[in-house]
Amino acid sequence: RTDASMCVVGMGERRGHVVLFGGSDGNRALNDTFLLDRSSYTWSRLTTSFPLPDPRAGHAAVALPSGLLVMGGGDGRQGLHTAFIFEAAILRWREIEGTPHLAREGSVACYDGERGRVLLHGGYNGRYLDDVLAYRLPDAAEQKGCVRAPL
């Protein structure tokens, strides 16, 4: 497996667990989700509810207080502009609307908890990018889209 993402996430009983998502097996992009229990160092493949993220590799991933954010990446044919949040407490993926600038592979991201936003840098979408984008994430209760935020 290459070009996958892995972050320490969790709240409640899933606190401190490692989530592995997607990547490539060398032939195709993947969209499976695995959980590593750090006390036993065993992997388990998670059965999660729909909608699942599209298969992707080379995506950016960020650990959030409630789970994992997956942004962009590609499926081997094209860059993907979608973003999903994995809610660790309930093992559910949720698509985030309003992310038009994410069709890029190989970007990096981090969560700015003080300002409640995600910063995304660079990547490749037919050309190498050297930009920084900021997104304010929707509250789970709002169910609204991701909003471009000022730097």
C-alpha atoms as an extended CHARMM CRD file, in Angstrom:
* protein
*
       151  EXT
         1         1  ARG       CA              0.0000000000        0.0000000000        0.0000000000  PROA      1               0.0000000000
         2         2  THR       CA              1.3250000000        3.4180000000       -0.9830000000  PROA      2               0.0000000000
         3         3  ASP       CA              0.0190000000        6.9930000000       -0.8280000000  PROA      3               0.0000000000
         4         4  ALA       CA             -2.4060000000        6.2050000000        2.0240000000  PROA      4               0.0000000000
         5         5  SER       CA             -3.0680000000        8.3690000000        5.0690000000  PROA      5               0.0000000000
         6         6  MET       CA             -2.7170000000        7.5150000000        8.7340000000  PROA      6               0.0000000000
         7         7  CYS       CA             -3.5720000000        9.6660000000       11.7760000000  PROA      7               0.0000000000
         8         8  VAL       CA             -4.1000000000        9.2150000000       15.5070000000  PROA      8               0.0000000000
         9         9  VAL       CA             -7.7370000000       10.0560000000       16.1860000000  PROA      9               0.0000000000
        10        10  GLY       CA            -10.5620000000        9.4350000000       18.5230000000  PROA      10              0.0000000000
        11        11  MET       CA            -12.8570000000       10.3130000000       21.3100000000  PROA      11              0.0000000000
        12        12  GLY       CA            -14.3220000000        8.0580000000       23.9480000000  PROA      12              0.0000000000
        13        13  GLU       CA            -13.3800000000        4.4010000000       23.5890000000  PROA      13              0.0000000000
        14        14  ARG       CA            -11.6370000000        5.0800000000       20.2480000000  PROA      14              0.0000000000
        15        15  ARG       CA             -9.3100000000        7.7120000000       21.7160000000  PROA      15              0.0000000000
        16        16  GLY       CA             -5.7050000000        7.1400000000       20.7290000000  PROA      16              0.0000000000
        17        17  HSD       CA             -6.4590000000        4.7610000000       17.8880000000  PROA      17              0.0000000000
        18        18  VAL       CA             -4.7880000000        5.0610000000       14.5240000000  PROA      18              0.0000000000
        19        19  VAL       CA             -6.9510000000        5.2560000000       11.3910000000  PROA      19              0.0000000000
        20        20  LEU       CA             -5.5000000000        4.2250000000        8.0250000000  PROA      20              0.0000000000
        21        21  PHE       CA             -7.4170000000        5.2070000000        4.8930000000  PROA      21              0.0000000000
        22        22  GLY       CA             -7.1130000000        4.6070000000        1.1740000000  PROA      22              0.0000000000
        23        23  GLY       CA             -3.9620000000        4.6820000000       -0.8900000000  PROA      23              0.0000000000
        24        24  SER       CA             -3.0410000000        2.4360000000       -3.7740000000  PROA      24              0.0000000000
        25        25  ASP       CA             -2.1850000000       -1.2280000000       -4.1170000000  PROA      25              0.0000000000
        26        26  GLY       CA             -0.1220000000       -0.4920000000       -7.2240000000  PROA      26              0.0000000000
        27        27  ASN       CA             -3.0130000000       -1.2350000000       -9.5940000000  PROA      27              0.0000000000
        28        28  ARG       CA             -5.9090000000        0.8050000000       -8.2560000000  PROA      28              0.0000000000
        29        29  ALA       CA             -6.8740000000        3.4250000000       -5.7000000000  PROA      29              0.0000000000
        30        30  LEU       CA             -8.4390000000        2.1350000000       -2.4720000000  PROA      30              0.0000000000
        31        31  ASN       CA            -11.1150000000        3.4330000000       -0.1000000000  PROA      31              0.0000000000
        32        32  ASP       CA            -10.8930000000        0.9900000000        2.7750000000  PROA      32              0.0000000000
        33        33  THR       CA            -10.5410000000        2.0770000000        6.3910000000  PROA      33              0.0000000000
        34        34  PHE       CA             -8.4890000000        0.2670000000        9.0400000000  PROA      34              0.0000000000
        35        35  LEU       CA             -8.1380000000        0.8790000000       12.7610000000  PROA      35              0.0000000000
        36        36  LEU       CA             -4.9560000000        0.1000000000       14.7040000000  PROA      36              0.0000000000
        37        37  ASP       CA             -5.4230000000       -0.6330000000       18.3680000000  PROA      37              0.0000000000
        38        38  ARG       CA             -2.2350000000        0.7500000000       19.8890000000  PROA      38              0.0000000000
        39        39  SER       CA             -2.5260000000       -1.3690000000       23.0260000000  PROA      39              0.0000000000
        40        40  SER       CA             -2.4280000000       -4.6420000000       21.0600000000  PROA      40              0.0000000000
        41        41  TYR       CA             -0.9100000000       -3.3950000000       17.7700000000  PROA      41              0.0000000000
        42        42  THR       CA             -3.5260000000       -5.2050000000       15.7380000000  PROA      42              0.0000000000
        43        43  TRP       CA             -5.2990000000       -3.8950000000       12.6360000000  PROA      43              0.0000000000
        44        44  SER       CA             -8.9730000000       -4.3620000000       11.9980000000  PROA      44              0.0000000000
        45        45  ARG       CA            -10.7860000000       -3.4380000000        8.8000000000  PROA      45              0.0000000000
        46        46  LEU       CA            -13.7250000000       -1.2150000000        9.6540000000  PROA      46              0.0000000000
        47        47  THR       CA            -17.1850000000       -1.6030000000        8.2780000000  PROA      47              0.0000000000
        48        48  THR       CA            -18.3520000000        1.9640000000        7.9900000000  PROA      48              0.0000000000
        49        49  SER       CA            -21.6040000000        3.5060000000        6.8880000000  PROA      49              0.0000000000
        50        50  PHE       CA            -22.1480000000        5.1420000000        3.5190000000  PROA      50              0.0000000000
        51        51  PRO       CA            -21.3220000000        7.3960000000        1.8290000000  PROA      51              0.0000000000
        52        52  LEU       CA            -17.7710000000        6.1060000000        1.5910000000  PROA      52              0.0000000000
        53        53  PRO       CA            -15.1390000000        8.4020000000        0.1320000000  PROA      53              0.0000000000
        54        54  ASP       CA            -14.2130000000        7.6920000000       -3.4740000000  PROA      54              0.0000000000
        55        55  PRO       CA            -11.1490000000        5.4610000000       -3.7930000000  PROA      55              0.0000000000
        56        56  ARG       CA             -8.1220000000        7.7630000000       -3.6370000000  PROA      56              0.0000000000
        57        57  ALA       CA             -4.3820000000        7.9330000000       -3.1810000000  PROA      57              0.0000000000
        58        58  GLY       CA             -2.0750000000       10.8680000000       -2.5750000000  PROA      58              0.0000000000
        59        59  HSD       CA             -4.7240000000       12.6920000000       -0.5550000000  PROA      59              0.0000000000
        60        60  ALA       CA             -4.1450000000       14.9810000000        2.4090000000  PROA      60              0.0000000000
        61        61  ALA       CA             -5.4200000000       13.8450000000        5.7870000000  PROA      61              0.0000000000
        62        62  VAL       CA             -5.7700000000       15.7080000000        9.0690000000  PROA      62              0.0000000000
        63        63  ALA       CA             -6.5660000000       14.4750000000       12.5660000000  PROA      63              0.0000000000
        64        64  LEU       CA             -9.4830000000       16.4580000000       13.9890000000  PROA      64              0.0000000000
        65        65  PRO       CA            -10.8400000000       16.4330000000       17.5500000000  PROA      65              0.0000000000
        66        66  SER       CA            -13.6510000000       14.1030000000       16.4280000000  PROA      66              0.0000000000
        67        67  GLY       CA            -11.9600000000       12.0370000000       13.7300000000  PROA      67              0.0000000000
        68        68  LEU       CA            -10.1700000000       12.2740000000       10.4070000000  PROA      68              0.0000000000
        69        69  LEU       CA            -10.5150000000       14.6690000000        7.4770000000  PROA      69              0.0000000000
        70        70  VAL       CA             -9.5470000000       13.3530000000        4.0230000000  PROA      70              0.0000000000
        71        71  MET       CA             -9.1270000000       15.9160000000        1.2260000000  PROA      71              0.0000000000
        72        72  GLY       CA             -8.3140000000       15.7120000000       -2.4810000000  PROA      72              0.0000000000
        73        73  GLY       CA             -6.0290000000       13.0440000000       -3.8950000000  PROA      73              0.0000000000
        74        74  GLY       CA             -6.5970000000       11.1400000000       -7.1030000000  PROA      74              0.0000000000
        75        75  ASP       CA             -8.0650000000        7.8890000000       -8.3700000000  PROA      75              0.0000000000
        76        76  GLY       CA             -5.4730000000        7.1590000000      -11.0620000000  PROA      76              0.0000000000
        77        77  ARG       CA             -7.4620000000        8.9510000000      -13.7840000000  PROA      77              0.0000000000
        78        78  GLN       CA             -8.1480000000       12.3730000000      -12.2950000000  PROA      78              0.0000000000
        79        79  GLY       CA             -7.7420000000       14.5660000000       -9.2450000000  PROA      79              0.0000000000
        80        80  LEU       CA            -10.6150000000       14.4630000000       -6.7660000000  PROA      80              0.0000000000
        81        81  HSD       CA            -12.0920000000       17.6610000000       -5.3360000000  PROA      81              0.0000000000
        82        82  THR       CA            -14.1110000000       15.9770000000       -2.5920000000  PROA      82              0.0000000000
        83        83  ALA       CA            -13.5000000000       15.9300000000        1.1490000000  PROA      83              0.0000000000
        84        84  PHE       CA            -14.8490000000       13.5770000000        3.8200000000  PROA      84              0.0000000000
        85        85  ILE       CA            -14.7740000000       13.4700000000        7.6020000000  PROA      85              0.0000000000
        86        86  PHE       CA            -14.5310000000       10.1140000000        9.3750000000  PROA      86              0.0000000000
        87        87  GLU       CA            -16.3920000000       10.4350000000       12.6740000000  PROA      87              0.0000000000
        88        88  ALA       CA            -14.4450000000        8.0360000000       14.8760000000  PROA      88              0.0000000000
        89        89  ALA       CA            -16.9740000000        7.7510000000       17.7100000000  PROA      89              0.0000000000
        90        90  ILE       CA            -19.6920000000        6.3810000000       15.4060000000  PROA      90              0.0000000000
        91        91  LEU       CA            -17.5740000000        4.9060000000       12.5680000000  PROA      91              0.0000000000
        92        92  ARG       CA            -19.2600000000        7.0440000000        9.9320000000  PROA      92              0.0000000000
        93        93  TRP       CA            -17.9630000000        8.9190000000        6.8920000000  PROA      93              0.0000000000
        94        94  ARG       CA            -19.6030000000       12.2240000000        6.0100000000  PROA      94              0.0000000000
        95        95  GLU       CA            -19.0030000000       14.1710000000        2.7820000000  PROA      95              0.0000000000
        96        96  ILE       CA            -18.1710000000       17.8620000000        3.1510000000  PROA      96              0.0000000000
        97        97  GLU       CA            -19.5980000000       20.1680000000        0.5140000000  PROA      97              0.0000000000
        98        98  GLY       CA            -17.9280000000       23.2370000000       -0.9580000000  PROA      98              0.0000000000
        99        99  THR       CA            -14.3370000000       22.1590000000       -1.5940000000  PROA      99              0.0000000000
       100       100  PRO       CA            -13.6470000000       23.2120000000       -5.2130000000  PROA      100             0.0000000000
       101       101  HSD       CA             -9.8870000000       23.7800000000       -4.8690000000  PROA      101             0.0000000000
       102       102  LEU       CA             -8.9690000000       20.2960000000       -3.7170000000  PROA      102             0.0000000000
       103       103  ALA       CA             -8.4210000000       18.4870000000       -7.0380000000  PROA      103             0.0000000000
       104       104  ARG       CA             -4.7510000000       17.9630000000       -6.2610000000  PROA      104             0.0000000000
       105       105  GLU       CA             -2.4800000000       15.1240000000       -5.2370000000  PROA      105             0.0000000000
       106       106  GLY       CA              0.4570000000       15.1930000000       -2.8620000000  PROA      106             0.0000000000
       107       107  SER       CA             -0.6350000000       18.2050000000       -0.8440000000  PROA      107             0.0000000000
       108       108  VAL       CA             -0.1220000000       18.5350000000        2.9100000000  PROA      108             0.0000000000
       109       109  ALA       CA             -2.5580000000       19.8240000000        5.5120000000  PROA      109             0.0000000000
       110       110  CYS       CA             -2.8180000000       20.5880000000        9.2080000000  PROA      110             0.0000000000
       111       111  TYR       CA             -5.5840000000       21.4960000000       11.6350000000  PROA      111             0.0000000000
       112       112  ASP       CA             -5.3990000000       24.9090000000       13.3020000000  PROA      112             0.0000000000
       113       113  GLY       CA             -7.5380000000       24.2030000000       16.3720000000  PROA      113             0.0000000000
       114       114  GLU       CA             -7.1160000000       27.7110000000       17.7460000000  PROA      114             0.0000000000
       115       115  ARG       CA             -8.8850000000       29.1590000000       14.7030000000  PROA      115             0.0000000000
       116       116  GLY       CA            -11.0410000000       26.1280000000       13.8430000000  PROA      116             0.0000000000
       117       117  ARG       CA             -9.7200000000       25.7250000000       10.3250000000  PROA      117             0.0000000000
       118       118  VAL       CA             -7.6550000000       23.4610000000        8.1140000000  PROA      118             0.0000000000
       119       119  LEU       CA             -4.6550000000       24.7640000000        6.1810000000  PROA      119             0.0000000000
       120       120  LEU       CA             -3.7920000000       23.0460000000        2.8870000000  PROA      120             0.0000000000
       121       121  HSD       CA             -0.5270000000       23.5900000000        1.0030000000  PROA      121             0.0000000000
       122       122  GLY       CA              0.6640000000       22.6960000000       -2.4710000000  PROA      122             0.0000000000
       123       123  GLY       CA              0.2440000000       19.4990000000       -4.3980000000  PROA      123             0.0000000000
       124       124  TYR       CA             -0.0100000000       18.7000000000       -8.0900000000  PROA      124             0.0000000000
       125       125  ASN       CA             -2.9450000000       19.0910000000      -10.4950000000  PROA      125             0.0000000000
       126       126  GLY       CA             -1.1750000000       19.1060000000      -13.8600000000  PROA      126             0.0000000000
       127       127  ARG       CA              1.2350000000       21.6760000000      -12.4700000000  PROA      127             0.0000000000
       128       128  TYR       CA              3.0110000000       22.0070000000       -9.1550000000  PROA      128             0.0000000000
       129       129  LEU       CA              1.1700000000       24.2520000000       -6.7100000000  PROA      129             0.0000000000
       130       130  ASP       CA              2.7300000000       26.4890000000       -4.0550000000  PROA      130             0.0000000000
       131       131  ASP       CA             -0.4240000000       27.9620000000       -2.5500000000  PROA      131             0.0000000000
       132       132  VAL       CA             -1.9020000000       27.9030000000        0.9390000000  PROA      132             0.0000000000
       133       133  LEU       CA             -5.6620000000       27.5480000000        1.3480000000  PROA      133             0.0000000000
       134       134  ALA       CA             -7.6190000000       27.8440000000        4.5910000000  PROA      134             0.0000000000
       135       135  TYR       CA            -10.9820000000       26.1440000000        5.1640000000  PROA      135             0.0000000000
       136       136  ARG       CA            -13.3760000000       26.5100000000        8.0700000000  PROA      136             0.0000000000
       137       137  LEU       CA            -15.0230000000       23.1680000000        8.6750000000  PROA      137             0.0000000000
       138       138  PRO       CA            -18.7310000000       22.8080000000        9.2720000000  PROA      138             0.0000000000
       139       139  ASP       CA            -20.0190000000       21.9420000000       12.6940000000  PROA      139             0.0000000000
       140       140  ALA       CA            -21.4560000000       18.4170000000       12.7010000000  PROA      140             0.0000000000
       141       141  ALA       CA            -24.8260000000       19.8800000000       13.7010000000  PROA      141             0.0000000000
       142       142  GLU       CA            -24.7730000000       22.4580000000       10.8900000000  PROA      142             0.0000000000
       143       143  GLN       CA            -24.2360000000       19.9320000000        8.0800000000  PROA      143             0.0000000000
       144       144  LYS       CA            -23.2300000000       22.8670000000        5.8890000000  PROA      144             0.0000000000
       145       145  GLY       CA            -20.3300000000       23.0110000000        3.5020000000  PROA      145             0.0000000000
       146       146  CYS       CA            -16.7170000000       23.8190000000        3.9830000000  PROA      146             0.0000000000
       147       147  VAL       CA            -16.1270000000       27.5730000000        3.7430000000  PROA      147             0.0000000000
       148       148  ARG       CA            -13.0010000000       29.2330000000        2.4070000000  PROA      148             0.0000000000
       149       149  ALA       CA            -11.4660000000       31.2020000000        5.2870000000  PROA      149             0.0000000000
       150       150  PRO       CA             -8.9430000000       34.0540000000        5.3140000000  PROA      150             0.0000000000
       151       151  LEU       CA             -5.3330000000       33.2290000000        6.1100000000  PROA      151             0.0000000000
